[in-house]
Structure formats: C-alpha cells, structure tokens
Amino acid sequence: MPGLLTGFFLILLHLFLGNLASKFIFNGFMPGSVLGMIFLFLSLKLNLIKSQSVGEFSKLVSKFIPLFFVPIGVGLMDSYKIVEANFLIIIFSSLISTILILLFVPKLYLWLVKRTGV
C-alpha cells in the first residue's frame, strides 16, 4: 500500500506544481495538468524520482482510463453551442493538423533513423 500512496502523492504534487506554474507563470495560457505531466516527465528523466515510485499507482489508474473521458464528454455536451457555432473551424483545423502530422512524422522518423543509424 505505501507504493500506491507514494505514487499518488508524487503525481498529485506534480499536478499541483503544474497548476501553480499555469496560474503564476503562464497566466492560465497553458493547462496546469499538461505542465504537471511535463514536470513529472522531467523529474523521471532527470532521476529526481524513480519510475518505481509512481509505477504501481500508474498501473492501477490506467485500468480506469475510460472513466476519465466521461467528464470531457459531459463538458463537450455542456458547451455544444460553442462547438456548434465554431463547427467548421474545428473540422477545418482538425483536418489540416492531421494532414500536417501525416506528412511531417514519417519524414522526422526517417531523419532520426538516418541520424542514429538504427
């Protein structure tokens, strides 16, 4: 059980730091949850925390990922008028970004393969 509590605390701490950075550094421009995940990634990459510390909690939470989409869907349905008013813009930007990703990612992959020799 300590592994679960430690992992929960560390993830919650990084979320809290991300929310603070979002509010005071980025003035709400960037979501705190995204910044928190970036902070967690950096903490893991720089070996400030060990992956085993959050591993057990992460495995537990990943079993319930579909439940995390319910609030997003409810929020989307709650703001359907905004979506309806901007429907064409949303569709157009989604199509353009998808096409750009489909064109860019394979070229990046080939460049990385040539560079690393893998």
Biopython code that builds the backbone (N, CA, C, O; Angstrom):
import numpy as np
from Bio.PDB.StructureBuilder import StructureBuilder

atoms = [
    (1, "MET", "N", (0.791, -1.217, 0.000)),
    (1, "MET", "CA", (0.000, 0.000, 0.000)),
    (1, "MET", "C", (0.834, 1.283, 0.000)),
    (1, "MET", "O", (0.398, 2.273, -0.588)),
    (2, "PRO", "N", (2.035, 1.313, 0.644)),
    (2, "PRO", "CA", (2.829, 2.539, 0.587)),
    (2, "PRO", "C", (3.192, 2.942, -0.833)),
    (2, "PRO", "O", (3.307, 4.133, -1.124)),
    (3, "GLY", "N", (3.378, 1.960, -1.733)),
    (3, "GLY", "CA", (3.702, 2.277, -3.116)),
    (3, "GLY", "C", (2.585, 3.057, -3.790)),
    (3, "GLY", "O", (2.835, 3.994, -4.548)),
    (4, "LEU", "N", (1.352, 2.661, -3.508)),
    (4, "LEU", "CA", (0.208, 3.373, -4.082)),
    (4, "LEU", "C", (0.128, 4.799, -3.552)),
    (4, "LEU", "O", (-0.076, 5.743, -4.315)),
    (5, "LEU", "N", (0.289, 4.946, -2.260)),
    (5, "LEU", "CA", (0.191, 6.279, -1.660)),
    (5, "LEU", "C", (1.336, 7.188, -2.108)),
    (5, "LEU", "O", (1.133, 8.377, -2.354)),
    (6, "THR", "N", (2.525, 6.628, -2.210)),
    (6, "THR", "CA", (3.674, 7.410, -2.673)),
    (6, "THR", "C", (3.461, 7.877, -4.098)),
    (6, "THR", "O", (3.682, 9.045, -4.416)),
    (7, "GLY", "N", (3.027, 6.956, -4.965)),
    (7, "GLY", "CA", (2.761, 7.311, -6.357)),
    (7, "GLY", "C", (1.667, 8.352, -6.481)),
    (7, "GLY", "O", (1.784, 9.300, -7.259)),
    (8, "PHE", "N", (0.602, 8.173, -5.709)),
    (8, "PHE", "CA", (-0.492, 9.141, -5.719)),
    (8, "PHE", "C", (0.000, 10.522, -5.290)),
    (8, "PHE", "O", (-0.324, 11.525, -5.926)),
    (9, "PHE", "N", (0.780, 10.569, -4.216)),
    (9, "PHE", "CA", (1.297, 11.837, -3.718)),
    (9, "PHE", "C", (2.203, 12.512, -4.745)),
    (9, "PHE", "O", (2.089, 13.716, -4.975)),
    (10, "LEU", "N", (3.105, 11.740, -5.365)),
    (10, "LEU", "CA", (4.037, 12.329, -6.331)),
    (10, "LEU", "C", (3.310, 12.877, -7.561)),
    (10, "LEU", "O", (3.638, 13.961, -8.044)),
    (11, "ILE", "N", (2.338, 12.141, -8.062)),
    (11, "ILE", "CA", (1.576, 12.619, -9.220)),
    (11, "ILE", "C", (0.756, 13.841, -8.840)),
    (11, "ILE", "O", (0.681, 14.803, -9.604)),
    (12, "LEU", "N", (0.143, 13.808, -7.664)),
    (12, "LEU", "CA", (-0.635, 14.959, -7.202)),
    (12, "LEU", "C", (0.260, 16.179, -6.980)),
    (12, "LEU", "O", (-0.141, 17.305, -7.273)),
    (13, "LEU", "N", (1.456, 15.960, -6.469)),
    (13, "LEU", "CA", (2.407, 17.055, -6.270)),
    (13, "LEU", "C", (2.782, 17.710, -7.602)),
    (13, "LEU", "O", (2.834, 18.936, -7.698)),
    (14, "HIS", "N", (3.041, 16.902, -8.618)),
    (14, "HIS", "CA", (3.397, 17.457, -9.920)),
    (14, "HIS", "C", (2.210, 18.171, -10.561)),
    (14, "HIS", "O", (2.386, 19.179, -11.246)),
    (15, "LEU", "N", (1.007, 17.656, -10.342)),
    (15, "LEU", "CA", (-0.190, 18.346, -10.828)),
    (15, "LEU", "C", (-0.338, 19.707, -10.138)),
    (15, "LEU", "O", (-0.662, 20.705, -10.781)),
    (16, "PHE", "N", (-0.097, 19.735, -8.830)),
    (16, "PHE", "CA", (-0.174, 20.981, -8.074)),
    (16, "PHE", "C", (0.862, 21.985, -8.572)),
    (16, "PHE", "O", (0.552, 23.164, -8.744)),
    (17, "LEU", "N", (2.096, 21.521, -8.805)),
    (17, "LEU", "CA", (3.139, 22.402, -9.328)),
    (17, "LEU", "C", (2.777, 22.920, -10.721)),
    (17, "LEU", "O", (3.024, 24.080, -11.049)),
    (18, "GLY", "N", (2.192, 22.046, -11.527)),
    (18, "GLY", "CA", (1.751, 22.459, -12.856)),
    (18, "GLY", "C", (0.660, 23.514, -12.794)),
    (18, "GLY", "O", (0.668, 24.465, -13.576)),
    (19, "ASN", "N", (-0.281, 23.352, -11.869)),
    (19, "ASN", "CA", (-1.345, 24.349, -11.702)),
    (19, "ASN", "C", (-0.790, 25.683, -11.219)),
    (19, "ASN", "O", (-1.234, 26.744, -11.658)),
    (20, "LEU", "N", (0.183, 25.622, -10.314)),
    (20, "LEU", "CA", (0.818, 26.865, -9.851)),
    (20, "LEU", "C", (1.540, 27.567, -11.002)),
    (20, "LEU", "O", (1.410, 28.779, -11.177)),
    (21, "ALA", "N", (2.291, 26.808, -11.773)),
    (21, "ALA", "CA", (3.012, 27.392, -12.908)),
    (21, "ALA", "C", (2.038, 27.952, -13.935)),
    (21, "ALA", "O", (2.284, 29.007, -14.521)),
    (22, "SER", "N", (0.943, 27.254, -14.150)),
    (22, "SER", "CA", (-0.060, 27.728, -15.106)),
    (22, "SER", "C", (-0.632, 29.067, -14.665)),
    (22, "SER", "O", (-0.803, 29.979, -15.475)),
    (23, "LYS", "N", (-0.921, 29.174, -13.391)),
    (23, "LYS", "CA", (-1.554, 30.398, -12.888)),
    (23, "LYS", "C", (-0.578, 31.562, -12.792)),
    (23, "LYS", "O", (-0.903, 32.674, -13.209)),
    (24, "PHE", "N", (0.606, 31.326, -12.253)),
    (24, "PHE", "CA", (1.503, 32.433, -11.954)),
    (24, "PHE", "C", (2.545, 32.718, -13.038)),
    (24, "PHE", "O", (3.018, 33.850, -13.145)),
    (25, "ILE", "N", (2.908, 31.728, -13.832)),
    (25, "ILE", "CA", (3.919, 31.945, -14.866)),
    (25, "ILE", "C", (3.282, 32.150, -16.232)),
    (25, "ILE", "O", (3.652, 33.063, -16.970)),
    (26, "PHE", "N", (2.310, 31.284, -16.564)),
    (26, "PHE", "CA", (1.702, 31.327, -17.891)),
    (26, "PHE", "C", (0.350, 32.047, -17.909)),
    (26, "PHE", "O", (-0.299, 32.111, -18.953)),
    (27, "ASN", "N", (-0.077, 32.584, -16.774)),
    (27, "ASN", "CA", (-1.359, 33.294, -16.656)),
    (27, "ASN", "C", (-2.529, 32.488, -17.221)),
    (27, "ASN", "O", (-3.424, 33.051, -17.852)),
    (28, "GLY", "N", (-2.526, 31.181, -17.000)),
    (28, "GLY", "CA", (-3.606, 30.317, -17.435)),
    (28, "GLY", "C", (-3.566, 29.950, -18.901)),
    (28, "GLY", "O", (-4.468, 29.266, -19.385)),
    (29, "PHE", "N", (-2.539, 30.386, -19.628)),
    (29, "PHE", "CA", (-2.454, 30.095, -21.064)),
    (29, "PHE", "C", (-2.265, 28.611, -21.329)),
    (29, "PHE", "O", (-2.816, 28.068, -22.287)),
    (30, "MET", "N", (-1.485, 27.957, -20.478)),
    (30, "MET", "CA", (-1.218, 26.527, -20.644)),
    (30, "MET", "C", (-1.864, 25.778, -19.479)),
    (30, "MET", "O", (-1.714, 26.185, -18.327)),
    (31, "PRO", "N", (-2.579, 24.691, -19.766)),
    (31, "PRO", "CA", (-3.259, 23.948, -18.687)),
    (31, "PRO", "C", (-2.280, 23.405, -17.657)),
    (31, "PRO", "O", (-1.199, 22.923, -17.994)),
    (32, "GLY", "N", (-2.681, 23.494, -16.399)),
    (32, "GLY", "CA", (-1.845, 23.003, -15.313)),
    (32, "GLY", "C", (-1.598, 21.512, -15.381)),
    (32, "GLY", "O", (-0.530, 21.041, -14.990)),
    (33, "SER", "N", (-2.579, 20.757, -15.874)),
    (33, "SER", "CA", (-2.399, 19.309, -15.973)),
    (33, "SER", "C", (-1.311, 18.962, -16.983)),
    (33, "SER", "O", (-0.545, 18.023, -16.769)),
    (34, "VAL", "N", (-1.237, 19.708, -18.076)),
    (34, "VAL", "CA", (-0.200, 19.468, -19.085)),
    (34, "VAL", "C", (1.165, 19.818, -18.505)),
    (34, "VAL", "O", (2.123, 19.061, -18.659)),
    (35, "LEU", "N", (1.251, 20.960, -17.843)),
    (35, "LEU", "CA", (2.524, 21.346, -17.211)),
    (35, "LEU", "C", (2.929, 20.340, -16.144)),
    (35, "LEU", "O", (4.107, 20.006, -16.018)),
    (36, "GLY", "N", (1.960, 19.854, -15.376)),
    (36, "GLY", "CA", (2.251, 18.858, -14.348)),
    (36, "GLY", "C", (2.827, 17.586, -14.937)),
    (36, "GLY", "O", (3.753, 17.003, -14.373)),
    (37, "MET", "N", (2.285, 17.149, -16.073)),
    (37, "MET", "CA", (2.815, 15.958, -16.715)),
    (37, "MET", "C", (4.216, 16.205, -17.281)),
    (37, "MET", "O", (5.064, 15.313, -17.274)),
    (38, "ILE", "N", (4.444, 17.417, -17.767)),
    (38, "ILE", "CA", (5.788, 17.763, -18.239)),
    (38, "ILE", "C", (6.764, 17.752, -17.062)),
    (38, "ILE", "O", (7.879, 17.242, -17.181)),
    (39, "PHE", "N", (6.348, 18.309, -15.937)),
    (39, "PHE", "CA", (7.202, 18.305, -14.740)),
    (39, "PHE", "C", (7.475, 16.877, -14.270)),
    (39, "PHE", "O", (8.596, 16.553, -13.877)),
    (40, "LEU", "N", (6.446, 16.024, -14.312)),
    (40, "LEU", "CA", (6.624, 14.625, -13.913)),
    (40, "LEU", "C", (7.593, 13.929, -14.852)),
    (40, "LEU", "O", (8.464, 13.183, -14.404)),
    (41, "PHE", "N", (7.451, 14.167, -16.155)),
    (41, "PHE", "CA", (8.369, 13.579, -17.135)),
    (41, "PHE", "C", (9.804, 14.023, -16.865)),
    (41, "PHE", "O", (10.724, 13.206, -16.864)),
    (42, "LEU", "N", (9.987, 15.322, -16.637)),
    (42, "LEU", "CA", (11.332, 15.833, -16.371)),
    (42, "LEU", "C", (11.898, 15.252, -15.081)),
    (42, "LEU", "O", (13.083, 14.926, -15.016)),
    (43, "SER", "N", (11.065, 15.119, -14.060)),
    (43, "SER", "CA", (11.528, 14.535, -12.798)),
    (43, "SER", "C", (11.976, 13.095, -12.992)),
    (43, "SER", "O", (12.971, 12.661, -12.411)),
    (44, "LEU", "N", (11.232, 12.354, -13.816)),
    (44, "LEU", "CA", (11.620, 10.966, -14.096)),
    (44, "LEU", "C", (12.875, 10.908, -14.959)),
    (44, "LEU", "O", (13.771, 10.103, -14.705)),
    (45, "LYS", "N", (12.939, 11.753, -15.971)),
    (45, "LYS", "CA", (14.079, 11.738, -16.898)),
    (45, "LYS", "C", (15.375, 12.170, -16.201)),
    (45, "LYS", "O", (16.445, 11.632, -16.486)),
    (46, "LEU", "N", (15.275, 13.135, -15.296)),
    (46, "LEU", "CA", (16.458, 13.622, -14.575)),
    (46, "LEU", "C", (16.763, 12.800, -13.324)),
    (46, "LEU", "O", (17.634, 13.167, -12.535)),
    (47, "ASN", "N", (16.051, 11.696, -13.144)),
    (47, "ASN", "CA", (16.214, 10.798, -11.996)),
    (47, "ASN", "C", (15.994, 11.484, -10.652)),
    (47, "ASN", "O", (16.596, 11.098, -9.649)),
    (48, "LEU", "N", (15.135, 12.498, -10.630)),
    (48, "LEU", "CA", (14.769, 13.118, -9.358)),
    (48, "LEU", "C", (13.837, 12.196, -8.581)),
    (48, "LEU", "O", (13.865, 12.161, -7.351)),
    (49, "ILE", "N", (13.008, 11.447, -9.316)),
    (49, "ILE", "CA", (12.197, 10.398, -8.702)),
    (49, "ILE", "C", (12.370, 9.131, -9.536)),
    (49, "ILE", "O", (12.664, 9.198, -10.730)),
    (50, "LYS", "N", (12.189, 8.000, -8.907)),
    (50, "LYS", "CA", (12.342, 6.723, -9.605)),
    (50, "LYS", "C", (10.998, 6.307, -10.201)),
    (50, "LYS", "O", (9.940, 6.578, -9.634)),
    (51, "SER", "N", (11.064, 5.652, -11.341)),
    (51, "SER", "CA", (9.831, 5.234, -12.006)),
    (51, "SER", "C", (9.044, 4.239, -11.145)),
    (51, "SER", "O", (7.818, 4.172, -11.242)),
    (52, "GLN", "N", (9.733, 3.479, -10.315)),
    (52, "GLN", "CA", (9.050, 2.535, -9.436)),
    (52, "GLN", "C", (8.157, 3.265, -8.430)),
    (52, "GLN", "O", (7.179, 2.701, -7.939)),
    (53, "SER", "N", (8.495, 4.518, -8.127)),
    (53, "SER", "CA", (7.727, 5.290, -7.153)),
    (53, "SER", "C", (6.310, 5.570, -7.634)),
    (53, "SER", "O", (5.375, 5.614, -6.834)),
    (54, "VAL", "N", (6.154, 5.759, -8.933)),
    (54, "VAL", "CA", (4.826, 6.065, -9.476)),
    (54, "VAL", "C", (4.260, 4.903, -10.298)),
    (54, "VAL", "O", (3.114, 4.960, -10.744)),
    (55, "GLY", "N", (5.055, 3.859, -10.496)),
    (55, "GLY", "CA", (4.655, 2.755, -11.354)),
    (55, "GLY", "C", (3.415, 2.016, -10.885)),
    (55, "GLY", "O", (2.509, 1.759, -11.678)),
    (56, "GLU", "N", (3.365, 1.674, -9.610)),
    (56, "GLU", "CA", (2.235, 0.904, -9.082)),
    (56, "GLU", "C", (0.931, 1.693, -9.194)),
    (56, "GLU", "O", (-0.096, 1.154, -9.607)),
    (57, "PHE", "N", (0.980, 2.964, -8.825)),
    (57, "PHE", "CA", (-0.221, 3.799, -8.914)),
    (57, "PHE", "C", (-0.628, 4.011, -10.370)),
    (57, "PHE", "O", (-1.816, 4.011, -10.691)),
    (58, "SER", "N", (0.350, 4.188, -11.244)),
    (58, "SER", "CA", (0.064, 4.393, -12.669)),
    (58, "SER", "C", (-0.617, 3.178, -13.272)),
    (58, "SER", "O", (-1.553, 3.322, -14.059)),
    (59, "LYS", "N", (-0.165, 1.986, -12.917)),
    (59, "LYS", "CA", (-0.799, 0.766, -13.419)),
    (59, "LYS", "C", (-2.233, 0.662, -12.944)),
    (59, "LYS", "O", (-3.114, 0.261, -13.705)),
    (60, "LEU", "N", (-2.476, 1.020, -11.694)),
    (60, "LEU", "CA", (-3.835, 0.974, -11.157)),
    (60, "LEU", "C", (-4.743, 1.965, -11.885)),
    (60, "LEU", "O", (-5.854, 1.617, -12.283)),
    (61, "VAL", "N", (-4.273, 3.184, -12.054)),
    (61, "VAL", "CA", (-5.088, 4.231, -12.676)),
    (61, "VAL", "C", (-5.330, 3.933, -14.150)),
    (61, "VAL", "O", (-6.401, 4.244, -14.673)),
    (62, "SER", "N", (-4.358, 3.339, -14.823)),
    (62, "SER", "CA", (-4.509, 3.078, -16.257)),
    (62, "SER", "C", (-5.621, 2.076, -16.550)),
    (62, "SER", "O", (-6.126, 2.037, -17.672)),
    (63, "LYS", "N", (-6.011, 1.272, -15.574)),
    (63, "LYS", "CA", (-7.128, 0.350, -15.759)),
    (63, "LYS", "C", (-8.455, 1.095, -15.893)),
    (63, "LYS", "O", (-9.417, 0.564, -16.448)),
    (64, "PHE", "N", (-8.503, 2.306, -15.389)),
    (64, "PHE", "CA", (-9.757, 3.060, -15.366)),
    (64, "PHE", "C", (-9.751, 4.247, -16.319)),
    (64, "PHE", "O", (-10.527, 5.187, -16.144)),
    (65, "ILE", "N", (-8.886, 4.213, -17.322)),
    (65, "ILE", "CA", (-8.765, 5.327, -18.268)),
    (65, "ILE", "C", (-10.083, 5.693, -18.938)),
    (65, "ILE", "O", (-10.351, 6.883, -19.100)),
    (66, "PRO", "N", (-10.925, 4.731, -19.338)),
    (66, "PRO", "CA", (-12.194, 5.143, -19.976)),
    (66, "PRO", "C", (-13.049, 6.070, -19.104)),
    (66, "PRO", "O", (-13.783, 6.911, -19.622)),
    (67, "LEU", "N", (-12.952, 5.918, -17.812)),
    (67, "LEU", "CA", (-13.735, 6.789, -16.923)),
    (67, "LEU", "C", (-13.290, 8.246, -16.997)),
    (67, "LEU", "O", (-14.082, 9.148, -16.727)),
    (68, "PHE", "N", (-12.032, 8.483, -17.361)),
    (68, "PHE", "CA", (-11.532, 9.850, -17.436)),
    (68, "PHE", "C", (-12.101, 10.601, -18.632)),
    (68, "PHE", "O", (-12.035, 11.829, -18.673)),
    (69, "PHE", "N", (-12.659, 9.885, -19.605)),
    (69, "PHE", "CA", (-13.246, 10.539, -20.768)),
    (69, "PHE", "C", (-14.673, 11.005, -20.521)),
    (69, "PHE", "O", (-15.191, 11.817, -21.288)),
    (70, "VAL", "N", (-15.319, 10.515, -19.476)),
    (70, "VAL", "CA", (-16.697, 10.914, -19.182)),
    (70, "VAL", "C", (-16.799, 12.414, -18.900)),
    (70, "VAL", "O", (-17.659, 13.068, -19.489)),
    (71, "PRO", "N", (-15.959, 12.997, -18.023)),
    (71, "PRO", "CA", (-16.076, 14.447, -17.796)),
    (71, "PRO", "C", (-15.806, 15.268, -19.056)),
    (71, "PRO", "O", (-16.404, 16.328, -19.245)),
    (72, "ILE", "N", (-14.914, 14.788, -19.915)),
    (72, "ILE", "CA", (-14.631, 15.509, -21.157)),
    (72, "ILE", "C", (-15.873, 15.515, -22.037)),
    (72, "ILE", "O", (-16.240, 16.546, -22.600)),
    (73, "GLY", "N", (-16.512, 14.363, -22.151)),
    (73, "GLY", "CA", (-17.730, 14.265, -22.955)),
    (73, "GLY", "C", (-18.858, 15.111, -22.399)),
    (73, "GLY", "O", (-19.590, 15.753, -23.151)),
    (74, "VAL", "N", (-19.000, 15.113, -21.078)),
    (74, "VAL", "CA", (-20.034, 15.933, -20.447)),
    (74, "VAL", "C", (-19.741, 17.412, -20.668)),
    (74, "VAL", "O", (-20.651, 18.188, -20.958)),
    (75, "GLY", "N", (-18.483, 17.804, -20.534)),
    (75, "GLY", "CA", (-18.111, 19.203, -20.772)),
    (75, "GLY", "C", (-18.353, 19.606, -22.209)),
    (75, "GLY", "O", (-18.770, 20.732, -22.481)),
    (76, "LEU", "N", (-18.096, 18.700, -23.127)),
    (76, "LEU", "CA", (-18.345, 18.979, -24.542)),
    (76, "LEU", "C", (-19.832, 19.139, -24.811)),
    (76, "LEU", "O", (-20.241, 20.032, -25.553)),
    (77, "MET", "N", (-20.633, 18.282, -24.215)),
    (77, "MET", "CA", (-22.088, 18.388, -24.390)),
    (77, "MET", "C", (-22.634, 19.644, -23.709)),
    (77, "MET", "O", (-23.615, 20.230, -24.168)),
    (78, "ASP", "N", (-22.002, 20.044, -22.630)),
    (78, "ASP", "CA", (-22.437, 21.237, -21.912)),
    (78, "ASP", "C", (-22.170, 22.501, -22.726)),
    (78, "ASP", "O", (-22.904, 23.483, -22.609)),
    (79, "SER", "N", (-21.131, 22.479, -23.540)),
    (79, "SER", "CA", (-20.794, 23.658, -24.346)),
    (79, "SER", "C", (-21.066, 23.416, -25.819)),
    (79, "SER", "O", (-20.304, 23.867, -26.674)),
    (80, "TYR", "N", (-22.143, 22.707, -26.122)),
    (80, "TYR", "CA", (-22.442, 22.370, -27.518)),
    (80, "TYR", "C", (-22.715, 23.599, -28.365)),
    (80, "TYR", "O", (-22.466, 23.571, -29.570)),
    (81, "LYS", "N", (-23.218, 24.677, -27.779)),
    (81, "LYS", "CA", (-23.490, 25.891, -28.562)),
    (81, "LYS", "C", (-22.188, 26.500, -29.096)),
    (81, "LYS", "O", (-22.145, 26.993, -30.223)),
    (82, "ILE", "N", (-21.152, 26.462, -28.298)),
    (82, "ILE", "CA", (-19.851, 26.973, -28.737)),
    (82, "ILE", "C", (-19.309, 26.082, -29.854)),
    (82, "ILE", "O", (-18.788, 26.575, -30.854)),
    (83, "VAL", "N", (-19.437, 24.762, -29.672)),
    (83, "VAL", "CA", (-18.978, 23.828, -30.703)),
    (83, "VAL", "C", (-19.785, 24.021, -31.974)),
    (83, "VAL", "O", (-19.230, 24.027, -33.073)),
    (84, "GLU", "N", (-21.088, 24.176, -31.830)),
    (84, "GLU", "CA", (-21.953, 24.363, -32.993)),
    (84, "GLU", "C", (-21.605, 25.647, -33.752)),
    (84, "GLU", "O", (-21.587, 25.658, -34.982)),
    (85, "ALA", "N", (-21.332, 26.714, -33.027)),
    (85, "ALA", "CA", (-21.004, 27.991, -33.661)),
    (85, "ALA", "C", (-19.653, 27.936, -34.382)),
    (85, "ALA", "O", (-19.446, 28.661, -35.355)),
    (86, "ASN", "N", (-18.745, 27.094, -33.919)),
    (86, "ASN", "CA", (-17.399, 27.013, -34.494)),
    (86, "ASN", "C", (-17.133, 25.675, -35.167)),
    (86, "ASN", "O", (-15.979, 25.270, -35.304)),
    (87, "PHE", "N", (-18.177, 24.994, -35.582)),
    (87, "PHE", "CA", (-18.044, 23.637, -36.111)),
    (87, "PHE", "C", (-17.112, 23.571, -37.316)),
    (87, "PHE", "O", (-16.228, 22.716, -37.367)),
    (88, "LEU", "N", (-17.297, 24.451, -38.273)),
    (88, "LEU", "CA", (-16.462, 24.413, -39.476)),
    (88, "LEU", "C", (-14.997, 24.711, -39.164)),
    (88, "LEU", "O", (-14.098, 24.108, -39.750)),
    (89, "ILE", "N", (-14.765, 25.622, -38.259)),
    (89, "ILE", "CA", (-13.388, 25.946, -37.860)),
    (89, "ILE", "C", (-12.741, 24.734, -37.186)),
    (89, "ILE", "O", (-11.578, 24.425, -37.441)),
    (90, "ILE", "N", (-13.495, 24.056, -36.332)),
    (90, "ILE", "CA", (-12.972, 22.876, -35.643)),
    (90, "ILE", "C", (-12.651, 21.779, -36.645)),
    (90, "ILE", "O", (-11.582, 21.172, -36.576)),
    (91, "ILE", "N", (-13.560, 21.517, -37.572)),
    (91, "ILE", "CA", (-13.338, 20.470, -38.581)),
    (91, "ILE", "C", (-12.144, 20.834, -39.470)),
    (91, "ILE", "O", (-11.287, 19.993, -39.738)),
    (92, "PHE", "N", (-12.096, 22.078, -39.918)),
    (92, "PHE", "CA", (-11.004, 22.514, -40.800)),
    (92, "PHE", "C", (-9.651, 22.408, -40.101)),
    (92, "PHE", "O", (-8.697, 21.884, -40.677)),
    (93, "SER", "N", (-9.561, 22.896, -38.877)),
    (93, "SER", "CA", (-8.280, 22.836, -38.167)),
    (93, "SER", "C", (-7.895, 21.400, -37.838)),
    (93, "SER", "O", (-6.710, 21.069, -37.835)),
    (94, "SER", "N", (-8.868, 20.546, -37.562)),
    (94, "SER", "CA", (-8.573, 19.129, -37.312)),
    (94, "SER", "C", (-8.024, 18.464, -38.569)),
    (94, "SER", "O", (-7.056, 17.706, -38.501)),
    (95, "LEU", "N", (-8.634, 18.744, -39.706)),
    (95, "LEU", "CA", (-8.162, 18.156, -40.962)),
    (95, "LEU", "C", (-6.758, 18.643, -41.319)),
    (95, "LEU", "O", (-5.893, 17.845, -41.682)),
    (96, "ILE", "N", (-6.537, 19.937, -41.216)),
    (96, "ILE", "CA", (-5.225, 20.496, -41.551)),
    (96, "ILE", "C", (-4.147, 19.941, -40.629)),
    (96, "ILE", "O", (-3.077, 19.549, -41.096)),
    (97, "SER", "N", (-4.414, 19.905, -39.331)),
    (97, "SER", "CA", (-3.402, 19.397, -38.401)),
    (97, "SER", "C", (-3.140, 17.913, -38.627)),
    (97, "SER", "O", (-1.998, 17.470, -38.510)),
    (98, "THR", "N", (-4.167, 17.137, -38.947)),
    (98, "THR", "CA", (-3.972, 15.720, -39.235)),
    (98, "THR", "C", (-3.111, 15.526, -40.482)),
    (98, "THR", "O", (-2.211, 14.687, -40.496)),
    (99, "ILE", "N", (-3.387, 16.296, -41.515)),
    (99, "ILE", "CA", (-2.599, 16.193, -42.749)),
    (99, "ILE", "C", (-1.143, 16.585, -42.490)),
    (99, "ILE", "O", (-0.226, 15.921, -42.972)),
    (100, "LEU", "N", (-0.931, 17.660, -41.732)),
    (100, "LEU", "CA", (0.436, 18.079, -41.423)),
    (100, "LEU", "C", (1.189, 17.012, -40.629)),
    (100, "LEU", "O", (2.369, 16.765, -40.876)),
    (101, "ILE", "N", (0.509, 16.390, -39.688)),
    (101, "ILE", "CA", (1.144, 15.336, -38.892)),
    (101, "ILE", "C", (1.479, 14.138, -39.763)),
    (101, "ILE", "O", (2.556, 13.555, -39.637)),
    (102, "LEU", "N", (0.549, 13.766, -40.657)),
    (102, "LEU", "CA", (0.791, 12.628, -41.543)),
    (102, "LEU", "C", (1.947, 12.897, -42.503)),
    (102, "LEU", "O", (2.629, 11.962, -42.922)),
    (103, "LEU", "N", (2.171, 14.143, -42.850)),
    (103, "LEU", "CA", (3.286, 14.486, -43.728)),
    (103, "LEU", "C", (4.601, 14.634, -42.962)),
    (103, "LEU", "O", (5.658, 14.268, -43.474)),
    (104, "PHE", "N", (4.545, 15.161, -41.758)),
    (104, "PHE", "CA", (5.747, 15.508, -41.018)),
    (104, "PHE", "C", (6.362, 14.326, -40.268)),
    (104, "PHE", "O", (7.580, 14.151, -40.290)),
    (105, "VAL", "N", (5.543, 13.522, -39.612)),
    (105, "VAL", "CA", (6.061, 12.457, -38.748)),
    (105, "VAL", "C", (6.892, 11.422, -39.519)),
    (105, "VAL", "O", (7.964, 11.054, -39.039)),
    (106, "PRO", "N", (6.458, 10.938, -40.681)),
    (106, "PRO", "CA", (7.329, 9.986, -41.393)),
    (106, "PRO", "C", (8.688, 10.580, -41.780)),
    (106, "PRO", "O", (9.705, 9.889, -41.717)),
    (107, "LYS", "N", (8.708, 11.842, -42.177)),
    (107, "LYS", "CA", (9.984, 12.479, -42.528)),
    (107, "LYS", "C", (10.880, 12.605, -41.292)),
    (107, "LYS", "O", (12.088, 12.383, -41.371)),
    (108, "LEU", "N", (10.290, 12.957, -40.170)),
    (108, "LEU", "CA", (11.048, 13.031, -38.923)),
    (108, "LEU", "C", (11.591, 11.665, -38.541)),
    (108, "LEU", "O", (12.741, 11.549, -38.116)),
    (109, "TYR", "N", (10.785, 10.645, -38.687)),
    (109, "TYR", "CA", (11.222, 9.284, -38.372)),
    (109, "TYR", "C", (12.407, 8.875, -39.246)),
    (109, "TYR", "O", (13.404, 8.361, -38.740)),
    (110, "LEU", "N", (12.301, 9.098, -40.545)),
    (110, "LEU", "CA", (13.399, 8.748, -41.452)),
    (110, "LEU", "C", (14.666, 9.527, -41.128)),
    (110, "LEU", "O", (15.767, 8.979, -41.198)),
    (111, "TRP", "N", (14.520, 10.791, -40.777)),
    (111, "TRP", "CA", (15.675, 11.623, -40.415)),
    (111, "TRP", "C", (16.340, 11.069, -39.149)),
    (111, "TRP", "O", (17.565, 10.989, -39.071)),
    (112, "LEU", "N", (15.517, 10.685, -38.151)),
    (112, "LEU", "CA", (16.067, 10.138, -36.912)),
    (112, "LEU", "C", (16.747, 8.799, -37.150)),
    (112, "LEU", "O", (17.790, 8.525, -36.556)),
    (113, "VAL", "N", (16.176, 7.963, -38.005)),
    (113, "VAL", "CA", (16.786, 6.670, -38.308)),
    (113, "VAL", "C", (18.133, 6.874, -38.985)),
    (113, "VAL", "O", (19.102, 6.195, -38.646)),
    (114, "LYS", "N", (18.208, 7.800, -39.935)),
    (114, "LYS", "CA", (19.483, 8.067, -40.625)),
    (114, "LYS", "C", (20.508, 8.646, -39.656)),
    (114, "LYS", "O", (21.692, 8.313, -39.719)),
    (115, "ARG", "N", (20.047, 9.509, -38.766)),
    (115, "ARG", "CA", (20.961, 10.162, -37.828)),
    (115, "ARG", "C", (21.524, 9.196, -36.805)),
    (115, "ARG", "O", (22.712, 9.250, -36.486)),
    (116, "THR", "N", (20.684, 8.311, -36.287)),
    (116, "THR", "CA", (21.126, 7.388, -35.240)),
    (116, "THR", "C", (21.686, 6.085, -35.806)),
    (116, "THR", "O", (22.396, 5.358, -35.112)),
    (117, "GLY", "N", (21.368, 5.792, -37.062)),
    (117, "GLY", "CA", (21.877, 4.576, -37.679)),
    (117, "GLY", "C", (21.192, 3.317, -37.223)),
    (117, "GLY", "O", (21.747, 2.227, -37.354)),
    (118, "VAL", "N", (20.002, 3.444, -36.692)),
    (118, "VAL", "CA", (19.263, 2.260, -36.209)),
    (118, "VAL", "C", (18.547, 1.576, -37.332)),
    (118, "VAL", "O", (17.878, 0.566, -37.113)),
]
sb = StructureBuilder()
sb.init_structure("model")
sb.init_model(0)
sb.init_chain("A")
sb.init_seg("    ")
for serial, (resi, resn, name, xyz) in enumerate(atoms, 1):
    if name == "N":
        sb.init_residue(resn, " ", resi, " ")
    sb.init_atom(name, np.array(xyz, "f"), 0.0, 1.0, " ", f" {name:<3s}", serial, name[0])
structure = sb.get_structure()
